[in-house]
Amino acid sequence: MAVLRTILPFAAVAAVAAAVSFTSPRLAVADAWADLLAVVLCVAPALAGLHVSSKQPLSSSHAALLLGPAVVCLVAIYVLGLKLATVPLQVAALLCAGRAVGGLIGERVAHPGHVLPACVIAAAADCASVLSPEGVSNAIVQSDRALSVVALAAAVPGSDALTFVLGVGDLVIIALLLAVGRKFELGLGRVTLACAAGLAVAFALSAAFRMAIPALVPLGVAANVLVPRFARVPTKDRTAAWIAIGLAAGLVLFVGLRAR
């Protein structure tokens, strides 16, 4: 029963994606608004699904039940290619994968203050991947097949086109934040709003500068500012946290200078 309560929200998100995919080609939407609408219609249900799913604690066995079928579906999509009709399956699979990995890690976080260094390290890895010519993000962007299994797809209203919105890494971190929020009773609503704010900033910056913005940076900042307990690192862990943060910042600086 607990597994069903964890999975059902993603089935609802898939149903929304199916409705959008079915009606999208028939909608008359100005080009200036099409991409924004695609993002909103993809991200809002995904966040809502992760929020509802995260109300349940996640055991290792439940995580395996989520992750196994998700991987099978994504492998099939990679082999056969992503179509408008299979977007709902892709969305559900990626949400299940993100919830399984992020939720499982989040359930094992010993203190909410461990979120700050985790966010910094994840954001640094994201930045390094984007900035480095040999980075994983740059390699994935070059391949639609790779994108189809690591980033949520969304139908663009008014056309048969697809756009890719949130990467699986973003979903993992969001699921982790929500799991920690539930475990330590920090307020799932507040954590979800913080994630929404961070993503809104990321999309706004991407649109303004017409370039890929590592979403984990504004996501991490918003989470730690709007949920203050995430930023309160335990005294005994502060030295290790600052060392990890320093190394992460050094990695980004090195990769950025090397890219120039």
C-alpha positions, 0 to 999 in steps of 0.5 A, a space after each residue: 500500500 505504501 508503494 502505491 501511495 509513492 507511485 500514484 502521484 507520478 501516475 497522475 503527473 503522467 496523465 497530465 503529460 499525456 493530456 498535454 501531449 495529446 492536445 499540444 499540436 492543436 493549441 494556438 499559442 504564440 511562439 513567445 509563450 510556447 516554451 514558457 508554457 511547456 516548462 510550466 506544464 511540465 515542472 509544476 506537475 512534477 514538483 507536485 508529484 514529488 511533493 505528494 510522493 515524499 509524504 511517505 518514508 522510502 525504504 530500500 525495498 520500495 526504492 528498488 521497486 521504483 528504480 527497477 521498472 524506471 530503468 527498464 522504461 528509460 532503456 527502452 526509450 533510449 533504444 526506440 527513441 522518444 516520441 510525443 506519445 511516450 512522453 508520459 512514460 518517460 516523465 513517470 520513469 524519471 520521476 520514479 528514478 529521481 524519487 528512488 535515488 534522492 529519497 533513499 539518500 535523504 532518508 539516511 541524512 543524519 542532520 538537516 544541516 548536512 544539506 548545505 554542503 551536499 547542495 554546494 558539492 552538487 551545484 559545483 559538480 553541475 557547474 563543472 559539468 556545464 563549463 568543461 568542454 569534456 563535461 557530461 552535460 555538454 556531451 549529453 546536450 549533443 545527443 537527443 537520445 541521451 537527453 531523452 533518458 536524463 531530462 524531463 521532456 515536455 510537449 511544446 504547445 502549438 507544435 509537435 516539438 519536444 523540449 527538455 526541462 529538468 535533468 535527473 540530477 535536479 530531480 534527485 536533489 529535489 527528492 533529497 530535499 523533500 525527504 530530509 524535510 519530511 524526516 525532520 518535520 521542516 514542512 514539505 510545503 516550505 521545501 517545495 516552495 523553495 525548490 519552485 523558487 530556485 527553479 524559477 530563478 534558473 529558468 528566468 536566468 536561462 531565458 535572459 542570457 539565452 544559455 544553459 544555467 546549472 539549475 542546482 545553483 539557484 535551487 541550492 541557494 533557495 533551499 538553504 535561504 528559505 529553509 534555514 535549518 538546511 544551512 545550520 551545519 552541526 558544530 562537530 561537522 563544520 570543519 569537514 563541511 568547509 573543507 568540502 565546500 572549499 574543494 568544490 569551489 576550487 573545482 569550479 574555479 579551475 574548470 572555469 579558468 581552464 574553459 577560458 
